[in-house]
Amino acid sequence: MTERYLHAAIRVSAAARDRQRVATYMAHLAVRHLKVGGPKEALSLLRAAQVAEPNPTPILAATVRAHEALAYARLGGASTKAMDFSARVMDTDTTNLPDAHVDDALKETLGLLGGLTWLHLEQPKKSLPHFAPVLEGVSSPHASGPLPPLTAHGLLGAVEARLALGELDAATVVRDLSGLLAERHH
């Protein structure tokens, strides 16, 4: 969704007094700001989402905390706070969610966001385990079609972590990643 549509969705949801949707759309807007390099704006929006809905669903609460950790990590100086948020996100209880598929998708998303957070905190070794499910999913014989954006970010994060650890040279990483992506599109 573009920012304009998100603003409209926030206004309509507020007019309908639907706090859950207001908070959800604010979180989506925060994610857009994170993607374009605005972690301070993202944090403001995530805080506003928490104020708008003080009792969010487990999915929204976990998603907001995960993006909050990533925003703090991207700010650099707040690394202790980011680590605390990241630890809280990884401890989020998703067992009471109504749908097992949603539970798996949420855990994968939280894992990827945790990996990206550790990577931004210059902790590549801690980030690698969070990227493992993405690498397994991409190389699965049942995987096909274009990669979802978060999966692509996870793959790039895994490559960046491996390079930071000096485990693989850049040419090998690019070749292997290109091969995986080429297989997905055939």
C-alpha positions as CSV (number, residue, x, y, z in Angstrom):
1,M,0.0,0.0,0.0
2,T,1.2,3.4,-0.7
3,E,1.6,6.0,2.1
4,R,-1.5,7.9,0.9
5,Y,-3.7,4.8,1.1
6,L,-2.4,4.0,4.6
7,H,-3.2,7.5,5.8
8,A,-6.7,7.2,4.4
9,A,-7.1,3.8,6.0
10,I,-6.0,5.2,9.4
11,R,-8.5,8.1,9.1
12,V,-11.4,5.7,8.1
13,S,-10.5,3.3,10.9
14,A,-10.3,6.1,13.4
15,A,-13.7,7.5,12.3
16,A,-15.1,3.9,12.7
17,R,-13.5,3.8,16.2
18,D,-11.6,0.6,15.2
19,R,-8.5,0.9,17.3
20,Q,-7.1,-2.4,16.2
21,R,-7.1,-1.4,12.5
22,V,-5.8,2.1,13.3
23,A,-2.8,0.4,15.1
24,T,-2.4,-2.1,12.3
25,Y,-2.3,0.6,9.6
26,M,0.1,2.7,11.7
27,A,2.4,-0.3,12.0
28,H,2.3,-0.8,8.2
29,L,3.2,2.8,7.7
30,A,6.1,2.4,10.1
31,V,7.3,-0.5,8.1
32,R,7.3,1.6,5.0
33,H,9.4,4.2,6.8
34,L,11.8,1.5,7.9
35,K,12.2,0.4,4.3
36,V,13.1,3.8,3.1
37,G,15.6,4.6,5.9
38,G,13.4,6.4,8.4
39,P,13.9,4.6,11.7
40,K,13.0,7.6,13.9
41,E,9.8,8.1,12.0
42,A,9.1,4.4,12.2
43,L,9.6,4.4,16.0
44,S,7.2,7.4,16.4
45,L,4.6,5.5,14.3
46,L,5.1,2.3,16.3
47,R,4.7,4.1,19.6
48,A,1.5,5.8,18.2
49,A,0.2,2.3,17.2
50,Q,0.8,1.1,20.8
51,V,-1.1,4.1,22.2
52,A,-4.0,3.7,19.6
53,E,-4.5,0.0,20.7
54,P,-3.1,-0.7,24.2
55,N,-4.5,-4.3,24.0
56,P,-3.4,-5.5,20.5
57,T,-3.7,-9.0,19.2
58,P,-0.7,-11.3,19.7
59,I,0.2,-10.9,16.0
60,L,0.1,-7.1,16.1
61,A,2.0,-6.9,19.4
62,A,4.8,-9.2,18.1
63,T,5.0,-7.5,14.8
64,V,5.2,-4.0,16.4
65,R,7.9,-5.2,18.8
66,A,9.9,-6.8,16.1
67,H,9.9,-3.7,13.9
68,E,10.7,-1.6,17.0
69,A,13.8,-3.7,17.6
70,L,14.9,-3.3,14.0
71,A,14.3,0.5,14.1
72,Y,16.4,0.8,17.3
73,A,19.1,-1.3,15.7
74,R,19.2,0.9,12.6
75,L,19.6,3.9,14.8
76,G,22.9,2.4,15.9
77,G,23.5,4.1,19.3
78,A,20.5,2.3,21.0
79,S,21.9,-1.2,20.6
80,T,21.2,-2.3,24.1
81,K,17.6,-1.3,23.8
82,A,17.4,-3.1,20.4
83,M,18.8,-6.3,21.9
84,D,16.3,-6.2,24.7
85,F,13.4,-5.7,22.2
86,S,14.8,-8.5,20.0
87,A,15.0,-10.9,23.0
88,R,11.4,-10.0,23.9
89,V,10.2,-10.6,20.4
90,M,11.9,-14.0,20.2
91,D,10.1,-14.9,23.4
92,T,6.7,-14.0,22.1
93,D,4.2,-16.7,22.8
94,T,2.4,-17.6,19.5
95,T,0.8,-20.9,20.7
96,N,-2.6,-19.4,21.4
97,L,-3.1,-18.1,17.8
98,P,-6.2,-19.5,16.2
99,D,-4.5,-20.8,13.0
100,A,-1.4,-22.9,12.9
101,H,-0.4,-21.5,9.5
102,V,-0.6,-18.0,10.9
103,D,1.6,-19.2,13.8
104,D,4.2,-20.6,11.4
105,A,4.1,-17.5,9.2
106,L,4.4,-15.2,12.2
107,K,7.3,-17.2,13.6
108,E,9.1,-17.0,10.3
109,T,8.6,-13.3,10.0
110,L,9.7,-12.7,13.6
111,G,12.8,-14.8,13.0
112,L,13.7,-12.9,9.9
113,L,13.2,-9.6,11.6
114,G,15.3,-10.9,14.5
115,G,18.1,-11.9,12.1
116,L,18.0,-8.5,10.4
117,T,18.1,-6.8,13.8
118,W,21.2,-8.8,14.9
119,L,22.8,-8.0,11.6
120,H,22.2,-4.2,12.1
121,L,23.7,-4.6,15.5
122,E,26.9,-6.0,13.9
123,Q,26.3,-9.5,15.4
124,P,26.3,-11.6,12.2
125,K,26.9,-14.9,14.1
126,K,23.7,-14.3,16.1
127,S,21.8,-13.4,13.0
128,L,22.6,-16.6,10.9
129,P,20.2,-19.0,12.8
130,H,17.3,-16.7,12.1
131,F,17.9,-16.9,8.3
132,A,18.1,-20.7,8.2
133,P,14.3,-21.3,7.5
134,V,14.4,-18.9,4.6
135,L,17.4,-20.7,3.0
136,E,15.6,-24.1,3.5
137,G,12.4,-22.7,2.0
138,V,14.1,-21.3,-1.1
139,S,16.0,-24.5,-1.8
140,S,12.9,-26.7,-1.2
141,P,11.9,-28.7,-4.3
142,H,8.3,-27.4,-3.8
143,A,9.3,-23.8,-3.9
144,S,8.4,-21.9,-7.0
145,G,7.4,-18.4,-8.2
146,P,8.8,-15.0,-7.2
147,L,10.2,-14.5,-3.7
148,P,8.1,-12.6,-1.2
149,P,10.0,-9.3,-0.3
150,L,10.7,-10.4,3.3
151,T,12.2,-13.7,2.0
152,A,14.4,-11.8,-0.3
153,H,15.6,-9.5,2.5
154,G,16.3,-12.7,4.5
155,L,18.4,-14.1,1.8
156,L,20.4,-10.9,1.4
157,G,20.8,-10.8,5.2
158,A,22.2,-14.4,5.2
159,V,24.6,-13.4,2.4
160,E,25.7,-10.3,4.3
161,A,26.1,-12.2,7.6
162,R,28.3,-14.9,5.9
163,L,30.4,-12.3,4.3
164,A,30.8,-10.4,7.6
165,L,32.0,-13.6,9.2
166,G,34.5,-14.2,6.3
167,E,32.9,-17.7,5.7
168,L,32.5,-17.3,1.9
169,D,33.9,-15.1,-0.7
170,A,31.5,-12.7,-2.5
171,A,31.7,-14.5,-5.8
172,T,30.6,-17.8,-4.3
173,V,27.8,-16.2,-2.4
174,V,26.4,-14.4,-5.4
175,R,26.7,-17.5,-7.6
176,D,24.9,-19.7,-5.1
177,L,22.2,-17.1,-4.5
178,S,21.7,-16.6,-8.2
179,G,21.4,-20.3,-8.8
180,L,18.7,-20.6,-6.1
181,L,16.8,-17.7,-7.6
182,A,17.1,-19.0,-11.1
183,E,15.7,-22.4,-10.1
184,R,12.7,-20.7,-8.5
185,H,11.7,-19.0,-11.7
186,H,11.8,-22.1,-14.0
